[in-house]
């Protein structure tokens, strides 16, 4: 039975809102009349929204939604009408349900920002705060366009970093499968042949055969150990100290650490710059930026900067103490604070580090490719040579 949301007046004329499970709107009206209430409006309550699987809302969906919303608001369409059109034309079922719920909340008297805030999996704190600033300043269309641009650039940054991680992961997975196939299917054939010959095997051959026997006999134990290690790391990372230690280690990792550091600087500067230029207070902007940093070390540094600002000091000093942000970034932020153009300075830093991330990704991939090829060649080639050593000995003995 569907759930309906209604607005009605009671016998004293006061407005009341509620939900009722009924077969139709007529049944809702009849129920309210029995309770001496007059129906004002009624609609079917939005269904529960699922963000998992195919129904999840992607960043790209939100970007398109935001750009179209900004265009309609700029053209002079009323807020509710714009949202209704967006709900009708979006192809994402989850976003459609969210938009319908937002329309109902706005019609019920809530601000747009408050309506968005009820759906945190679709609209982040950054999104909600920027919309609130746009509503307060009467520049909602400008803020929405700025939001769409920010989301596009942030999504591009995330995809670059993920792309850099995917390539070596795929190579390692392929290498692992190739080695497992050799150990499980190929090596036992050679092992049986050598056993039937009754000859003494060289050390490399005995090592490879021992690895093959261990994998065949104890594959389940290997999987259990891998699963236990992954589970332990995830549990440790879920703790505050564990996350900080792992994030610190990642920042200091060779090559990869440089990529993570540059992407963190880019995300921090672009997020904070966008928030400040949109009218969000510096304290709220720093708190939102810390939550979206994706790295505990950066999060702590930004929150320390927030405390510094609250105490009447500067942002730059705590960021410098964190050792995460390069001296150039600290100097430019300090200049931006002194000149009153912090938002413009942060945007310039973000643009520069977006290009730096591209360079870091290219450097990582150019380094990983030959390293992976060499490692894979040494392992597979070593196994092949180890298997052929006894055959060479047999040929020498025959001669």
Secondary structure, 3 states (H helix, E strand, C coil): CCEEEEEEECCCCCEEEEEEECCCHHHHHHHHHHCCCEEEEEEECCCCCCCCHHHCCCHHHHHHHHHHHHHHHHCCCCHHHHHHHHHHHCCCHHHHHHHHHHHHHHHCCCCHHHHHHCCCCCCCHHHHHHHHHHHHHCCHHHHHHHHHHHHHHHHHHHHHHHHHHHHHHHHHHHHHHHHHHHHHHHHHHHHHHHHHHCCCCCHHHHHHHHHHHHHHHHHHHHHHHHHHHHHHHHHHHHCHHHHHHHHHHHHCCCCHHHHHHHHHHHHHHHHHHHHHHCCCCHHHHHHHHHHCCCCHHHHHHHHHHHHHHHCCCCCHHHHHHCCCCCHHHHHHHHHHHHHCCHHHHHHHHHHHHHHHHHHHHHHHHHHHHHHHHHHHHHHHHHHHHHHHHHHHHHHHHHC
